Amino acid sequence: MEKSLNDLEQYRVQRCHDIEENYKQILENIARAEQTRGVPEGATKFMAVTKTVEPYFINHALSLGIDLIGENRVQELMGKKPELNLEGVDVHLIGHLQTNKVKQIVGEVSTIQSVDSVKVAKEISKCSEAKGITTDVLVEINIGDEESKSGLEKNLLLETCHEIAELPGVKVEGLMAIPPICDSSTEVREFFATMYKLFIDISSKKIDNINMHILSMGMSSDYADAILEGANLVRVGSSLFGARIY
Ligand SMILES: *Cc1c(COP(=O)(O)O)cnc(C)c1O
């Protein structure tokens, strides 16, 4: 019994140490990419993706100064939230959101990054109005036109933005994407570059009630590539916390 407690303690100490080292490395990589891109250091918002990670380790990451976390599942987020030290920390939902879960999540996160239809936006707006708040959203684009993935078809972006702009309870703050799995950095950068172009195009339209200023793209394997192509919010899970085992 005593031994296994020690093992647990040792595991925690080691994992916390790893998280610190990983975070330092990631910040260096981000700074280098920002420099190459020619944007100011610190221009990229860092999100720690906390899916499957126990609150103990999330809290350790937060103690390092991380102030934005992302979760995929409404249920998992609601379960962990009471155990998290969220003072001064922003929480976003980044996973696909079913209409029937909207009611539970509205008011629990500042931003829903995974809005991919007018239908879900309408529901978010309705629930937000009922709570007397507005919810920030990003429009998720299915940039690789993959059947298996959620996200809006890029051709529908403009008309979808116009429709969402009419909704009183939501505010579009930007775009989000998860590109297809690619064999090379060159290949993934093309998807990121296409996203950046969409982002610039739609920003220039100056749609009322839309403040297009966040471009959320890049994960553990490609956040530097994303920054090189214009991302200003990166979502990093396994490179920070270690590989997800389930
Ligand atoms: C899991 C997830 C991430 C982070 O993935 P890693 O490869 O572990 O960094 C980022 N964005 C979304 C939407 C995710 O679901």
The ligand as a Gaussian input file, in Angstrom:
#p B3LYP/6-31G(d) Opt

LIG

0 1
 C       -7.401000      17.068000     -29.301000
 C       -7.517000      18.354000     -30.004000
 C       -6.428000      19.243000     -30.090000
 C       -5.065000      18.929000     -29.529000
 O       -4.500000      17.815000     -30.133000
 P       -2.963000      17.413000     -29.882000
 O       -2.545000      16.765000     -31.135000
 O       -2.956000      16.507000     -28.716000
 O       -2.215000      18.669000     -29.614000
 C       -6.626000      20.457000     -30.733000
 N       -7.817000      20.782000     -31.266000
 C       -8.873000      19.961000     -31.207000
 C      -10.155000      20.391000     -31.820000
 C       -8.753000      18.724000     -30.584000
 O       -9.801000      17.910000     -30.552000

